[in-house]
Amino acid sequence: MKSLAVAAGAVAGLARFLADRGWAPGNVVAACAAAAVLVVAAVVAYDMIRIRTTRWRLTPERLELRSGITVRQHRSIPRDRVRSVNLRADPVLRAFGLTVVKVGTGEHAAEETELALNPVTRHEAESLRRALLRQGPVEGPAPGDGPLAELRWSWIRYAPLSVWTFTGAALLLGALYKALSSIGAKGVATRAATGLWDWVIAQPLVAVPLLLAVNVAAGGLGAVLLFAESWGRYRLEREPGRLRLRRGLLTTRSLTLEERRLRGVEISEPLLLRLGGGARVKTIATGLGKAAEHETEDVAALAPPLPRALAWRLAARIARIEPAPEHHAHAPGLSTADTRILGASRAHAITPGPSEAAERAREAVGAGMAGLTTEALVAHPVAARRRRVVRALVTAAVPAAMAGAVAWEVPWPWLRASVWAVPAVALVAGMWAAVEDARSLGHALGTRHLVTRQGAVVRRTIALDRRGVSGWTITETYFQRRSGLVTVSAVTSAGKGRYDVVDVGRTEGLELAAGAVPGLLEPFLVRCEPEPFPARG
């Protein structure tokens, strides 16, 4: 398949070159056919030599790979540093029973941290996957092992709820124009574009809505097809000590992740998906590599877009967030009393030491994740909302000043009136984003997890394992200091590296960090003792 793609590009360039030199059509066809045969033969020969000169072996301590034709390379990875094993097979590899194996170590310094065996047989790939991620003696199934989620084709209705639905067709036309220009058909593409533009100018009331409808229909169809190919045969299951994700209709993908490398889960709700009642579940783990440059897939995604209620349940099962027994009857939400308890006892829930209020607050956090709600999150101070409103007003003031300058200079009344639409739209959008972002702010501290939520356009709820927090970053800007707010960032070796609790009260934020990892921040805190009341004479 790769040889055919290379041959197609070479033949197109050769055909254009020979046609410009006045060659007869028959001679051009013969030369192009011969060039295609030579290119395919050269690529196949190179691949055969590469495969025959590649050797790998698995020892009790290391995985070793020797490769290279002109420059020989010898790479090895200690087995105790293996974090994930990714199997991938396109339709051509599947036809021959082959698979590409990528072994990740979790480092982000360079691409050499991922070792790829390309290709190996399917049986060898499965045996290697089990051997690399086996931790100690193989035990029987533990409670919670087994399937966690399987594909329901009804979820495909969430596929068009993406920005690609509105931009995919335009990007495809741009790529097609570039491809035609590269093979010498730029004149054809230019004439087609010119004719389309003339039609739009001549009949804008008909052409513009029709083009927009075609663009959305084509983008939606592409999103549906991409969903079907990427998430067909989806299955997420928990094996002893591991999570395994399998998906792919044409190109099969299999990701195996050690459960002890899991540092939390993320619920992602982009605006369109949130309006449709959907969400996505992502993992926060060490050892996940990055997608290749030509790929747009999110390697951290554990599920396709699915209903929000199912996303919360799946996230709770992945992170093993168990609700308290008395909260089961209240699903899908917490009672008002439980929410009041969490809000009133939040100072107790984040300080070391057992207490009844702290336990009930932590149980409420667990019920909030597994009970399909976020009512258990502690709201941030009013100053956080005020900051966002002020920021939206200041942002809208800039286009308003520019609109005023334009209206003062231009002589046309219709233009003076229309320029004010820009600051009006900026004000409405900014105020909506400020209110929505303020509503999304929240945090909580559970028995095992630190939960934080933020975002207006993309709302993200993070449940971070407290054991994975290696440090804290406390940020306080000038305007935050004036409002008594700070941003508390949990530093971890997984995922993005840091997760923020934005615009939380200064005292509350420091107590949150101190309670999440007892003893880590205590040496840097100075607790003020309340002054005693003066004695009465």
N, C-alpha and C positions, 0 to 999 in steps of 0.2 A: 504493500500500500504506500509506504514512504517512497519507494522507487518510482511509482506511477506519478505521485505528486511532483517529485523532482523532474521527472521526464516531461510532464505537462508544461511546467514553466520554461524548461529549456526549449521545447519544441515551439512554443508560442514566440519566444524571442527569436529563434532561428527563422521561423516562417516570416516574421516581419522584416528581418534583415535581408533575406533572399528576395522577397517581393519588392523591396525598395531598389534592389539591384537589377530588376527586370527579368528575373528567371521565369521560365515557363511554368504554369501550374503543375504539370506532371513532374517536372524536375524538383519543384519545391516539395511536393508530397513525398517523393522518393527520398530526398535528403532528410526530411523530417522523420520519416519512418526509420531510416537507418540511425539517426541520432537518438531516437527514442529507445531502440534496441540496445545501443551502446550504453546509454545512461542507466537503463534498468539492469543490464548485466554488471556494470561497474558498481552500482549500489548493492546489488545482491552479493557480489563477490566480496565487497568490503565488509558487509554484515557477517558473511560466513567466516571470514578470517578473524573478525572481532570476536565472534562467539567461540571459535576454536582456540583462540589464545587467551580466553578468560577462564580463570579457575577460582573456585571458592571452597572454603572448608569451615566447619564448625568444630571447635575444640571445647573442652570443658571450661576454658577461660575466655576465649575470644571468637569472634566471627571475622574471617580474613578473606580478602578479595584481591586477586592479581588480574590486572587488565592492561590494555594498551597494545598498539601495534608498533608504532615507531618509538613511542615513549612509554616504557613500562611503569606501571604504578602498583604499589603494594600498600593496601590500606587494611586496617583492622580496627575493630570496635570491641572493647571489653563487654562481656555479656551482662555485667552488673550495671552498665550504663544504658542499656537498651530500654527505651521508654514506650515505643509504639512500633507496630508492624502494619504496613499498608500494602494490600494486594490490589492490583489493577490489571484488567485484561480487556483490550478492545476486541471487536468482533473477529479480527484476523487472528489474534493470539488465541481466542477462545476456540476457533475452528481447529487449531493444532494442539489444543490442550495445554497451552502455555500461559504463564502469568508473570507479571513484573512485581518484584518484591522490593519495597523500600523500608529500610530499618532506620528509625529515628532515635536520636539520643537526647533530644530536648534542648540542645544548645542553639543559639541564634547568631553566633559569631560569623559563621561562613557556611557555604553550602556543603562543604566536605563533612559536615556533621551527620549527613544522611547518606547511608550506603545503599546502593541500588543493585539488585541482581536482575539483569535484563537479558533474556528471559530464563525462567526455570519451569519445570513441569508443574502441573497443578498439585500433584501428590507431594512433590518436594516442597512446594510453597506452604502447604498446610502443615507438613511435618516441621518445617523450620519455624513457622509461626508458633506452634505449640511449644517447641523446645526453647525458643528465645524468651517467651513470657511465662514460663513455668517457674513458680516460686516455691521451692521446697517440694515435699511429697504431694502427689496429687490426691486431693481430698474429695469426698463425695459432695453432692449438691448441698449448698447451704441455704438457709431460709432467705427467700428473695431471689434466688437464682432462677433462670429461665427467661422466657420472652418478656420484654418490657413494652414493646410496641411493634405493630405490624401495619403495613400500608392499608389504608382505606381509600379507595378511588374517589370517594366523595370529597376528599381533601383537595382535589384538583381544582375546586372552585376558588381556592385562594391563590392559585398561580397567577392570574392576571392582575392581582392587587399589588403591583410593583411599578416602579418608574420605567422599567424596561418596556412595559406595555405601551407607553406614550413616546418612547424614544427609540425603540428597537428597529422599527421600519425605516426611520430616517438614517440610523447608523448603517443599516444594511444597504440602503441606496448609495450612501457615501462610499462604502467598501466596494460595491459593484462598479461605481464610476471610476474608482481608482484602478480596479482590476482591468476594466476595458481600456483605460488609458495606457496601462503597462503593456498590453498586447497589440497596440497600434490602432485600437478602435475608439480613440478619443473623439474623433469627429462625430461618430454615431452617438456617443453619449452626450456630447455638447449639443447636437441638433435636438435630441430628445428633451434635454433640460430646457433648451430655448423654447421649444414648442409648448412644453408644460407651463413655463412662465408666461408666455403670451396668452394662453388660455385662462390662467388665473387673473391676469390684468383685464382681459376682455369680459369675463363673467365671474367677478369675485364672490357674489352672493351665492352662486352655485358651486364654484370650484373649491372655495376655502372649506365650507362644511363637509363637502364630499371627501376632500383630501384628508381632513382631520378624522373622519369616520373610517376611511380606509387605513389610515395610519394606526388607529386604535385597534381595529379588527385584526390587522396583520400582526401588531405587537402582542395582542392577547392570544392569538393562535400560536405564535412563536413561544410565548411563555408557557402555554399548556403543553406543547410538544417537548419543551425543555424539561418541564416537571416530569412528564411521563418517562423520558429517557434517563433523567438523573435519579429519580426516586422509585422507579419501577422495581418490584421485588424487594422493597424496603423491609428490613427486619432488624430490630435492636434487641439484643439479649444480654443477660448477665451470665457469664461462665464463672467457675470458681476463681475468684481473684481478678477477673477481667471483664471489660465491657467490649462487646463485638458488634459492629455496625456493618451490615451488608445491604447494598443497593445497586441499582443500575439495570436498565432494560437491555441496552446494546453493549455498553462498556460496563463491565461489572467492577465494583469497588468493594473492598473489605478493609475495615480499619479495626484493629485490635488494640485496646488501651488498658494498661494495668490500672486496676481500681485504686491501688495505693498511690497512684500519681494524680488522682482526681482531687482538685482543690476547690470545686464548687460548680455551680451551674448558672446560666444566664438565660433569662426570658427576654427576648427581643421583640418589640412591637412597633414596627414602622407605621407611619401614619395611615397609609391606605389599608394595610393589613389590620391595624387596630380598629379602623372604622368598620371593617368587615367581620370583626369578632375573632380574628386569628392571631397567632403568635408563633414564634420559633424558639426552639430549645437549643442552646449551645453549651458546650462543655468548657470549663476552665481547668486545664490540666497541663502538666509538664510533659514534654516529649512530642507535642504536636508540631509537625513541620509547617511550612508555608506552601501555598499553592504555587505552581509554576507560573512563569510570566504569561503564558498564553492561556491560562486557565482562570476562570472567574468563580470557581466554587469556593465556598467557605469550609475550610478543613475542620473547623470547630463545630459545625452544625451536626447535631445528633438526630434531628428529625426534620421533615419537610414542614412547610407552613401547615398548621393544624389548628383546630378550635382552641380558643384560649383556655377553656376549662381542662381540656386534655393536656395542654402544654403544662399547666400548673401541676397536674397529677403526675405527669411523666417526670418533670423536674424534681418533684419530691421523692419519687421512687429512685431516681438516679443518685441523688445526693443522700438518700436514706434519711430524709426528714420525716419523722413519724409524728402525727398529731396525737395529742392527749386523748385518752378514751372518751372523756366527757364531751369532747368537741366533735365527735363523729356525728352525733345527731344533729348538729347545727350546720353541716355542710349544705350549701356551698359557701357559707360565710360564718363569721363569728357573731356572737350575740353582742348587743350594745353594751351590756355589762362587762363582757370580756375586753372590749375595746377601751372602755373607760378605765378598767383595771390596768391595762398596759400603759395607757397614757399617764395615769396618776402615779404609777409605781416605776416609771422608767429610770429614776435615779437609783432605785434599789436593784433593778435588773442588771445594771452595768457595773456594780461594785462587787468585789470578791466577797464570798461568804454566803452560806445558804440562808434563805428566808422564804417564807410562804409566798410573799408578793413576787419575789424574783422568779420562783418556780412557775407560778401561774403566768407571769409575763412571758417566760421562755416557751411555755406550752402554747401560749397564744401565737407566738411567732411560728412555731412548727405547724399549728393548725392553719395559719395564714398561708403557708406554702402549699400544704397538702389539701387544704380545704378550699382551694380555688379562689382565694381572695387576698387582698393586701391591706385590709382594714387594720391589721395588727401593726402596721408601720407607724412610727412616731412622726407626727407632722413637724416641720421645721418652723422656726420663729417667723413672726409677721414681717420682720425686717428682710427676710429672704425674698418674700413676694414684693416688697417695696423696691428692693434693688432691681428686680427684673422689670417692673413697671417704669421706673426712672430710666433704665437703660433703653427700653423701647421708645420712650418719649424723646430721649436724646438722639437715638438713631433716626427717628422720623423728622427731627428738626433739621438735619443736614439736607435731605432732598427738598424740604419746605423752603429753606433759604435759597437753594439753587432755583427752585420754581419761581420764587419771588423775584430773583434777579432776571430770569428769562422773561417773566411777565412785564417787568419794568422796561426792558429793552426792545422787545419785538413789537411791531406795529399792528399785527393782525389780531383782532379780538378773539377769534376762534382758537388760536394757539395760546393766547394768554389764559383762556379758561381751561383748556385741555391739559396744560402742564401741571395743574394742581391735582390731577388724578394720581400722579406718581407719589407725592407725599401722603395722599389719602390712603392709597393701598398699603404703603409702607407702615402707616400708623395702625391700620386695622390688623395687618399681619403681625406686626410687632407686639401689639397688645394681646392678640390671641396666643402667640408664642409665650409671652410673659405669664399669662394666666395659666396656660396648660403646663408650662415648666414648673411653676410654683405648686400646682396641684400634684404633679408627679413626685415632688421631693418627699423623701421619707427614708427612715432607717429603723432598724431594730436589731436586737442582740438575742439570739437563741442559744440553746444549750451547746450547740456545736458550730453554728453559722452566724456570720455577720451579714445582715441583709441591708442593701442600699438600693434606692431607686431614684432615677432622674431622667430627664429628657422630654422634649416637646414633640419634635418631628419623629424621632426614634426614641421611644421610652424603653429603658433597660432596667431590669430588676436583677440584681446580682445577689446570689447566696454564696458567700465565700467562707470556706472552712477556716475556722479560727486557728487550727493547727498549722495551716499553710502560710500564715502571716509572719514574715521575717523582720518587719520593721514598720515604722510610721513616718510619714511626712506631714507636718503641720504647716499649712500655708495661710497667711493672713495679709491680704493686700491693704492698701491705705483705706479704701472705701469699706472693706470688710471690718477693719479695725474701728472705724467710725460707727458701724452698726452692731458691733459686738459679735461678729460672726467669724468663723474659720472654716477652712476646708481640710478635712482629715483624710489622708490617703493611706490605704493599707498596701504595703509593699509585699509582693509575693513573686516567686519564681515561675509562676504559671500564667498563661493567658497573656494579657497586655502588660503585665508586670506591676501595675498599680491600679487600685480601684478606689474612687473618691466618694466620700460623704460630703456633699457640697453645701456650703452655707448653713452650717449647723451652729448653734449657740456655742460660745467659747468654752464655758464650763462643761456643758453637756458633751461637746466633742472630745475634750480631753478625758472626761470620765468614760466615755465610750471606748476610746483607744486603750485606756488603762484597764478596763474591765474585759475587753476582748482577749487580750493576751496578758494575764496577770504577771506582774513583775518586770515586764519589758520597758514600760514607760515610767514606772514608779520612781526610779532614781532621779528623774528630771522634773518631777512635779513637786510643787510646794503648796500644801494644803493650808488654807487659812483657818485658824481656829476662831470660833465666834467669841467676841468680847464678852466678859462676864458683866452682869448687871451690877451697877454700883449698890453697895450696901446702904440700907436706910438707917439713919441715925435714930 
